[in-house]
């Protein structure tokens, strides 16, 4: 019998990812990272994806109210080792403390593009045609 492998994250990966997300949120909210760029920016952590061995945590972040996210992401990655150390009390149950990597969360941009498409005149016109009478025979 062959083993079926899935690309979906396991329950443990999801649980640990959520614990890492909560810990990162607390570290950033408390202002434990001494960097003017990070201290003056509100950073939303939408998701943390764990590697299958739980040794790498990829945090998807969105700096709010900032046009250029690259500088914030770079600053977070520059302080990743320090942040990893500050996470230790939040993740005591883990055998290994995961390496933390930060990436820009582009999902909000994708949602915005979809919303703009749905509000475009072409789509609205097509939706209006569908809202017409149910039965064209007058019944």
C-alpha positions as CSV (number, residue, x, y, z in Angstrom):
1,X,0.0,0.0,0.0
2,X,1.5,3.4,-1.0
3,X,1.5,6.4,1.3
4,X,-0.6,9.3,0.0
5,X,1.2,12.6,0.6
6,X,-0.7,15.9,0.7
7,X,0.6,19.4,0.1
8,X,-1.9,20.7,2.6
9,X,-0.4,21.7,6.0
10,X,-0.9,19.3,8.9
11,X,-2.9,20.2,12.0
12,X,0.4,20.5,13.9
13,X,1.8,22.9,11.3
14,X,-1.3,25.0,11.4
15,X,-1.3,25.1,15.3
16,X,2.4,25.9,15.6
17,X,2.0,28.6,12.8
18,X,-0.8,30.2,14.8
19,X,1.3,30.2,18.0
20,X,4.2,31.8,16.1
21,X,1.9,34.4,14.6
22,X,0.5,35.2,18.1
23,X,4.1,35.4,19.5
24,X,5.3,37.7,16.7
25,X,2.3,40.0,17.2
26,X,3.1,40.4,20.9
27,X,6.8,41.0,20.2
28,X,6.0,43.7,17.7
29,X,3.2,45.3,19.7
30,X,5.4,45.6,22.8
31,X,8.0,47.4,20.7
32,X,10.8,44.9,21.6
33,X,12.5,45.5,18.3
34,X,14.6,48.6,18.5
35,X,14.4,49.9,14.9
36,X,12.8,53.3,14.1
37,X,11.2,51.9,10.9
38,X,9.6,49.0,12.7
39,X,8.7,51.0,15.9
40,X,6.8,53.6,13.9
41,X,4.9,51.3,11.6
42,X,1.8,49.2,12.4
43,X,2.5,45.7,11.1
44,X,-0.3,43.2,10.5
45,X,0.7,39.5,10.5
46,X,-1.9,37.7,8.5
47,X,-0.4,34.2,8.4
48,X,2.6,32.2,9.4
49,X,3.4,29.1,7.4
50,X,5.5,26.4,8.9
51,X,7.9,24.1,7.1
52,X,7.0,20.4,7.4
53,X,9.8,19.9,10.0
54,X,8.7,23.1,11.9
55,X,12.2,24.6,11.6
56,X,11.2,27.5,9.3
57,X,8.4,30.0,9.9
58,X,7.5,32.2,7.0
59,X,5.5,35.2,8.3
60,X,3.3,37.1,5.8
61,X,3.1,40.7,6.9
62,X,1.4,43.9,5.8
63,X,2.8,47.2,7.0
64,X,-0.3,49.4,7.3
65,X,-0.3,53.0,6.0
66,X,3.1,52.5,4.2
67,X,3.3,52.6,0.4
68,X,6.7,50.9,0.1
69,X,6.7,47.6,2.0
70,X,10.2,46.5,0.9
71,X,12.0,48.6,3.5
72,X,9.9,47.2,6.4
73,X,10.3,43.6,5.2
74,X,14.0,44.2,4.9
75,X,14.2,45.6,8.4
76,X,12.2,42.7,9.8
77,X,14.5,40.2,8.1
78,X,17.5,42.1,9.4
79,X,16.2,41.6,13.0
80,X,14.9,38.1,12.4
81,X,17.5,36.5,14.8
82,X,16.7,38.9,17.6
83,X,12.9,38.4,17.0
84,X,13.5,34.6,17.1
85,X,15.1,34.9,20.5
86,X,12.1,37.0,21.8
87,X,9.8,34.3,20.6
88,X,11.3,31.6,22.9
89,X,9.0,32.1,25.8
90,X,5.9,31.8,23.5
91,X,7.1,28.5,22.0
92,X,8.7,26.6,24.9
93,X,7.0,23.3,23.9
94,X,8.9,23.1,20.6
95,X,12.0,21.0,20.3
96,X,13.6,23.5,18.0
97,X,13.0,27.2,17.8
98,X,12.0,28.0,14.1
99,X,14.0,30.4,11.9
100,X,11.7,33.3,11.1
101,X,11.5,34.8,7.6
102,X,9.3,37.7,6.7
103,X,7.5,38.2,3.3
104,X,5.1,40.8,2.0
105,X,1.5,39.6,2.1
106,X,0.1,40.4,-1.3
107,X,-3.3,38.8,-0.8
108,X,-4.9,42.1,0.1
109,X,-3.7,43.5,-3.3
110,X,-5.2,40.4,-5.0
111,X,-8.6,41.0,-3.2
112,X,-8.5,44.6,-4.3
113,X,-7.9,43.7,-7.9
114,X,-10.8,41.2,-7.8
115,X,-13.1,43.8,-6.2
116,X,-12.2,46.3,-8.9
117,X,-12.9,43.7,-11.6
118,X,-16.3,42.9,-10.1
119,X,-17.2,46.6,-10.0
120,X,-16.1,47.2,-13.6
121,X,-18.8,48.4,-16.1
122,X,-18.5,45.3,-18.1
123,X,-19.2,42.9,-15.2
124,X,-22.0,45.2,-13.9
125,X,-23.6,45.1,-17.3
126,X,-23.4,41.3,-17.4
127,X,-24.9,41.1,-13.9
128,X,-27.7,43.4,-14.8
129,X,-28.6,41.2,-17.8
130,X,-28.9,38.2,-15.5
131,X,-31.2,40.1,-13.1
132,X,-33.9,40.5,-15.9
133,X,-37.2,38.6,-15.9
134,X,-37.0,34.9,-15.0
135,X,-39.3,33.8,-17.8
136,X,-39.3,35.8,-21.0
137,X,-42.7,34.4,-22.1
138,X,-44.4,36.7,-19.6
139,X,-45.3,34.0,-17.1
